[in-house]
Structures are given as C-alpha cells and as structure tokens.
Amino acid sequence: MRRVQYEHSGGPEVLEVVSAEVPTPGPGELLVRVEAIGVTLPVVRKVREQREPIALGGEVAGEVVAVGEGVTGYAPGYRVTGLVFGHGYADYALLAVAMATPIPDGASAVDAVALVRSGLVALGALEAASPKEGESALVTAAASGVGHLAVQLARVRGAARVVGAVSDRAKAEFVLGLGADEVVEYGQESWGEPVDYALDAVGGELLGPAVAAVAPGGRLVAYSSGGGTIEAYDLLVGAKSVIGFQISRIAKGQPDLYDHWRQELWQYVASGQLRPAVHAEFALDEAAEAHRVIEERVNLGKVVLIP
C-alpha cells in the first residue's frame, strides 16, 4: 500500500509517498480501507514545527476490511469514520474501535471526514461556552474546517448574532453564506460590538484581540494549537472567563457524551441545519499541496485527501 510520511521537519515539500505493508489490526482495532482523509491544521503545524517526525494522523473514513481480537459491533463491510493517531495518510489505516463511528446510509466518506471530527471540536467548544438563547457569538478562523461548522452550530444553538473573524476579506462571502451576520478581519482595530462568547481556533497574537472582543462578564473558549498568552488584568477588569477545550479529553473520559455529540451532528445534517463544506479534494500523492493550502490559510471549509 501507499503511505505518506517524511524524514525531517519542514514545509509541505518534505512529504513523500512510500510503499508500506498493510497493517494487521490488534485487539480493539479495525483495519479500514481508506476512502477519504481529513487534513487538519494541528498536523500541518507538527510537520513544520516538531523536531522529530511524527506518523501523520487525522480523520479517516472508509470500509472495514478486518477486525482485531475482542472487537464487537463492527465487521468487514461496515463503513466507518474516526480519528487515527498515526499513519492515517495511507491506503489502509488502523482505527481504534473507541474512536470509530458508523457512517449513515447515503453519506459519503468525504461527508464523514468533513463533518465528524471537525464538527465534534466545534460542538464541544460551543458546549464549553455554555451558550444561552439570544446571546451573541464570535468565531475565529470562521472559514476553516472547524470554524465554518462552529458558525452554523452557534446559530443552531440559539445565537441571535454571529460574527465570523477571518484572515482576509476574500473569505467574507463564504462566511456570510454560512449564516454569519457580520465578518471582521483580524487586522481591524475593532471587531465591532462586543459578544457574549467567543470560540477561538487561532490563538497566538490573536488571542488578545479575541479576548478584547468579548463583552464584560463574557467568556472565551480557546481550542487552538497555536498557543498564546493573556494578561490576567484584561480578564480581571472585564470579569471575563477563558476556558480551554480539548476534544481528546471528551473522547477518552466521556465516551457516552462523545457518541451523543456524533449522533447530534448527523441529525443536524439530516435536517439541513448543518452543511459541511469541502474546499478541495486532493489525491494521496498530492498531500504536499493539501498541506500547502492549509498552511497558507486559503481554504474555505475542509481539505480532503482521496487515496
């Protein structure tokens, strides 16, 4: 089979396609013939920033072709999606049963990788904000794979005003089409009328402006891999709260809630309340180009690899 890997850190150009053995599923694992792979910003960042190479992971979707010892509820022929922590950029991948979810009839593998993991992060971050009916919301990276779902979910959960923050004006039409009331650019001096809560996927230098955009007594949920710092005084004078969110803690510590959220996402899609968007599909041997799109922040929705 084919697998994408790299030998040293760097930009997208370090990625290469190699030949590898098809893995054998161990206890509690599914061997999946991969039909679609979701490319995420955290993985793109790790390729460039981590000193030692990592096994490229991410969202995968496809057909189960073998199961490991002790697996129940799945069998060859089942269509599944889930998060693979290593060697996911490949024709075949090992998926832990705990991270797997069935793909509903009528949904494609591309639909699944565009929705499930990104949607779980978006929905989880929204839940962490404890939104109330009629509140206002701000979503940074509003055109990204997670952000474009968060914009829609904020509205579904009762936000009266949704503001999308983006890197450039070229993304404004896309974000407004998702249902946002306003779009602001990161470089603007003011992000408009303060909001009750913000979902921040960017971090770094934008963490400060995001906190400033939150009204007194409001809260910001930080779920970015970009880090960043906040002055405690800025929180104190505005009685603002900052909440960290990480989806893996839910997946590992609250599997029933994790599964409930997955089902909720598919229900929103079935009802037409949520529309996952795919920016582009690339062949597996075009993984470098897919990473380049994410790194340059030009994507409108999800970037997907097709083996």
C-alpha positions as CSV (number, residue, x, y, z in Angstrom):
1,M,0.0,0.0,0.0
2,R,1.0,3.7,-0.2
3,R,1.7,5.8,2.9
4,V,2.7,9.5,3.2
5,Q,5.5,10.3,5.6
6,Y,8.5,12.5,6.0
7,E,12.1,12.2,7.4
8,H,12.7,15.7,8.8
9,S,10.6,18.7,9.8
10,G,9.8,21.4,7.3
11,G,7.2,22.7,4.9
12,P,4.8,20.7,2.7
13,E,7.7,19.8,0.4
14,V,9.1,17.3,2.9
15,L,6.1,14.9,2.5
16,E,6.7,11.9,0.3
17,V,4.7,8.8,-0.7
18,V,6.4,5.5,0.2
19,S,5.4,1.8,-0.1
20,A,4.5,0.1,3.2
21,E,3.0,-3.2,4.4
22,V,-0.7,-3.3,5.1
23,P,-1.0,-3.3,8.9
24,T,-2.7,-6.0,10.9
25,P,-5.4,-4.9,13.4
26,G,-4.6,-5.6,17.0
27,P,-7.0,-6.0,19.9
28,G,-9.8,-3.4,19.8
29,E,-8.7,-2.2,16.3
30,L,-10.3,-2.0,12.9
31,L,-8.4,-2.2,9.6
32,V,-10.0,0.4,7.3
33,R,-9.6,0.7,3.6
34,V,-9.4,4.4,3.5
35,E,-11.6,6.4,1.1
36,A,-11.1,9.9,2.5
37,I,-8.7,11.7,4.9
38,G,-9.3,15.0,6.6
39,V,-6.3,17.3,6.7
40,T,-6.0,19.4,9.9
41,L,-4.0,22.4,10.9
42,P,-2.5,20.8,14.0
43,V,-0.9,18.0,11.9
44,V,0.3,20.6,9.3
45,R,1.9,22.6,12.2
46,K,3.6,19.5,13.6
47,V,5.2,18.7,10.3
48,R,6.9,22.1,10.3
49,E,7.5,22.7,14.0
50,Q,8.2,19.4,15.8
51,R,11.8,18.4,15.9
52,E,11.2,14.7,15.4
53,P,9.0,13.3,12.6
54,I,5.5,12.1,13.5
55,A,3.3,9.4,12.0
56,L,0.7,11.5,10.2
57,G,-2.7,11.1,11.7
58,G,-6.1,12.6,11.2
59,E,-9.7,11.9,10.3
60,V,-10.2,8.9,8.1
61,A,-13.3,7.3,6.6
62,G,-13.8,4.1,4.6
63,E,-14.7,0.4,4.7
64,V,-13.7,-2.0,7.5
65,V,-11.9,-5.0,5.9
66,A,-10.7,-6.8,9.1
67,V,-11.2,-6.6,12.8
68,G,-8.9,-7.3,15.7
69,E,-9.4,-9.5,18.8
70,G,-12.3,-8.5,21.0
71,V,-14.0,-6.2,18.6
72,T,-17.8,-6.2,18.7
73,G,-20.3,-4.1,16.9
74,Y,-18.2,-3.9,13.7
75,A,-17.4,-6.4,10.9
76,P,-15.9,-6.3,7.4
77,G,-18.1,-4.3,5.1
78,Y,-19.1,-1.7,7.7
79,R,-18.5,1.9,6.7
80,V,-16.9,4.0,9.4
81,T,-15.1,7.2,10.2
82,G,-12.9,8.2,13.1
83,L,-9.6,9.7,14.3
84,V,-6.4,7.8,13.6
85,F,-3.4,9.0,15.7
86,G,-0.7,7.6,13.4
87,H,-0.3,6.5,9.8
88,G,-3.6,7.8,8.7
89,Y,-2.3,9.2,5.4
90,A,-2.5,5.8,3.7
91,D,-4.5,3.4,1.6
92,Y,-5.2,1.3,4.8
93,A,-5.2,2.5,8.4
94,L,-5.8,1.1,11.9
95,L,-8.7,2.7,13.7
96,A,-9.4,2.1,17.4
97,V,-13.0,1.0,18.0
98,A,-13.3,3.7,20.7
99,M,-12.6,6.3,18.0
100,A,-14.9,4.8,15.4
101,T,-18.4,5.8,14.4
102,P,-20.7,4.4,11.7
103,I,-21.3,6.4,8.5
104,P,-25.0,6.7,7.9
105,D,-26.6,5.4,4.7
106,G,-26.5,7.9,2.0
107,A,-23.5,9.8,3.4
108,S,-20.2,9.7,1.6
109,A,-16.7,9.2,3.1
110,V,-15.9,12.8,2.2
111,D,-19.1,14.0,4.0
112,A,-17.9,12.0,7.1
113,V,-14.4,13.5,7.3
114,A,-15.7,17.0,6.7
115,L,-18.2,16.6,9.5
116,V,-17.4,14.3,12.3
117,R,-14.0,15.2,13.9
118,S,-14.2,18.9,12.9
119,G,-17.9,19.0,14.0
120,L,-17.1,17.4,17.3
121,V,-14.4,20.0,18.1
122,A,-16.8,22.8,17.0
123,L,-19.7,21.4,19.0
124,G,-17.6,20.7,22.0
125,A,-16.1,24.2,22.1
126,L,-19.6,25.6,21.8
127,E,-20.8,23.5,24.7
128,A,-17.8,24.7,26.8
129,A,-19.0,28.2,26.2
130,S,-22.4,27.3,27.8
131,P,-24.4,29.4,25.2
132,K,-27.7,30.8,26.1
133,E,-30.6,31.6,23.7
134,G,-30.3,35.1,22.3
135,E,-26.6,35.6,23.0
136,S,-24.0,36.9,20.5
137,A,-21.1,34.8,19.3
138,L,-17.7,35.3,17.7
139,V,-15.9,32.5,15.8
140,T,-12.3,33.0,14.7
141,A,-10.9,31.1,11.7
142,A,-14.6,31.1,10.6
143,A,-13.8,29.8,7.1
144,S,-11.8,26.8,8.4
145,G,-12.8,23.1,8.6
146,V,-13.8,23.6,12.2
147,G,-14.8,27.2,12.1
148,H,-17.3,27.0,9.3
149,L,-19.2,24.4,11.3
150,A,-18.9,26.4,14.5
151,V,-20.6,29.4,12.8
152,Q,-23.5,27.3,11.9
153,L,-23.8,25.5,15.2
154,A,-23.8,28.7,17.1
155,R,-26.9,29.7,15.2
156,V,-28.5,26.3,15.6
157,R,-27.9,26.6,19.4
158,G,-29.8,29.9,19.5
159,A,-27.2,32.7,18.9
160,A,-29.0,35.9,17.9
161,R,-25.9,37.4,16.3
162,V,-22.9,35.5,14.9
163,V,-19.7,37.3,14.0
164,G,-17.1,35.5,11.9
165,A,-13.4,36.6,12.1
166,V,-11.2,35.8,9.1
167,S,-7.7,36.5,7.8
168,D,-8.8,38.3,4.7
169,R,-11.9,39.8,3.0
170,A,-11.9,37.1,0.3
171,K,-13.5,34.8,2.8
172,A,-16.3,37.1,3.8
173,E,-18.9,35.9,1.3
174,F,-18.3,32.3,2.2
175,V,-18.8,33.0,5.9
176,L,-21.9,35.2,5.4
177,G,-23.3,32.3,3.3
178,L,-23.0,30.1,6.3
179,G,-25.4,32.3,8.3
180,A,-23.0,34.8,10.0
181,D,-24.4,38.3,10.5
182,E,-21.0,40.0,10.3
183,V,-17.5,39.3,9.2
184,V,-14.4,41.1,10.6
185,E,-10.8,40.8,9.6
186,Y,-8.0,40.1,12.1
187,G,-6.2,43.3,11.3
188,Q,-9.1,45.6,12.1
189,E,-8.7,47.9,15.0
190,S,-12.0,46.9,16.4
191,W,-14.0,43.8,15.9
192,G,-17.3,45.6,16.4
193,E,-19.9,45.4,19.1
194,P,-18.6,43.0,21.9
195,V,-20.0,39.5,22.0
196,D,-21.2,37.3,24.9
197,Y,-18.8,34.5,24.0
198,A,-16.0,33.7,21.5
199,L,-14.7,30.4,20.1
200,D,-11.1,30.9,19.3
201,A,-9.3,28.5,16.9
202,V,-6.3,30.7,16.2
203,G,-4.5,31.6,19.4
204,G,-1.1,33.3,19.3
205,E,-1.2,37.0,18.7
206,L,-4.9,36.9,18.0
207,L,-5.8,35.7,21.5
208,G,-5.6,39.2,22.9
209,P,-7.9,40.8,20.3
210,A,-10.3,37.9,20.7
211,V,-10.5,38.5,24.5
212,A,-11.0,42.2,23.8
213,A,-14.0,41.4,21.6
214,V,-15.8,39.7,24.5
215,A,-18.2,41.8,26.5
216,P,-17.8,42.3,30.3
217,G,-18.8,39.1,32.0
218,G,-18.4,37.1,28.8
219,R,-16.3,34.0,28.1
220,L,-13.8,32.8,25.5
221,V,-13.2,29.2,24.7
222,A,-9.6,28.5,23.5
223,Y,-9.2,25.3,21.4
224,S,-6.3,26.3,19.2
225,S,-2.9,24.6,18.9
226,G,-1.4,28.0,18.3
227,G,-0.8,28.8,22.0
228,G,-0.7,32.5,23.1
229,T,-0.9,34.4,26.4
230,I,-3.4,36.6,28.0
231,E,-2.9,39.4,30.5
232,A,-4.7,38.5,33.8
233,Y,-5.6,42.2,34.2
234,D,-7.6,42.1,31.0
235,L,-9.7,39.3,32.5
236,L,-10.0,41.0,35.9
237,V,-11.2,44.4,34.8
238,G,-13.9,42.8,32.5
239,A,-14.8,39.9,34.7
240,K,-14.2,37.7,31.7
241,S,-13.5,33.9,31.6
242,V,-11.2,31.9,29.4
243,I,-11.9,28.2,29.1
244,G,-9.6,25.7,27.5
245,F,-11.1,22.9,25.4
246,Q,-9.6,19.7,24.1
247,I,-11.8,17.1,22.3
248,S,-9.5,14.2,23.2
249,R,-10.4,14.6,26.8
250,I,-14.0,14.0,26.0
251,A,-13.3,11.1,23.7
252,K,-11.2,9.4,26.4
253,G,-13.0,10.4,29.5
254,Q,-16.7,10.8,28.5
255,P,-17.3,8.3,25.6
256,D,-21.1,8.4,26.0
257,L,-21.1,12.2,25.6
258,Y,-18.7,11.9,22.6
259,D,-21.1,9.4,20.9
260,H,-24.1,11.6,21.7
261,W,-22.4,14.6,20.0
262,R,-21.6,12.5,17.0
263,Q,-25.3,11.4,16.6
264,E,-26.4,15.0,17.1
265,L,-24.1,16.2,14.3
266,W,-25.6,13.7,11.8
267,Q,-29.1,14.8,12.9
268,Y,-28.3,18.4,12.2
269,V,-27.0,17.4,8.7
270,A,-30.1,15.3,8.0
271,S,-32.4,18.2,9.0
272,G,-30.5,20.7,6.8
273,Q,-29.4,22.8,9.8
274,L,-25.7,22.0,9.2
275,R,-23.8,22.0,5.9
276,P,-20.2,20.7,5.9
277,A,-18.2,22.4,3.2
278,V,-15.3,20.9,1.3
279,H,-12.7,23.3,-0.1
280,A,-10.9,20.8,-2.3
281,E,-10.1,17.1,-2.7
282,F,-6.6,16.0,-3.4
283,A,-5.1,12.7,-4.4
284,L,-3.0,11.0,-1.8
285,D,0.2,11.8,-3.7
286,E,-0.8,15.4,-3.6
287,A,-0.6,15.6,0.2
288,A,2.0,18.3,0.0
289,E,-0.4,20.6,-2.0
290,A,-3.1,19.9,0.6
291,H,-0.8,20.9,3.4
292,R,0.2,24.0,1.5
293,V,-3.5,25.1,1.2
294,I,-4.0,24.7,5.0
295,E,-0.7,26.4,5.8
296,E,-1.5,29.4,3.6
297,R,-5.0,29.7,5.2
298,V,-6.8,29.9,1.9
299,N,-9.2,27.1,2.5
300,L,-13.0,27.6,2.7
301,G,-14.1,24.6,4.6
302,K,-12.4,21.2,4.8
303,V,-9.4,20.0,2.8
304,V,-9.6,16.2,2.0
305,L,-7.2,13.6,0.6
306,I,-8.6,10.8,-1.6
307,P,-6.4,7.6,-1.7
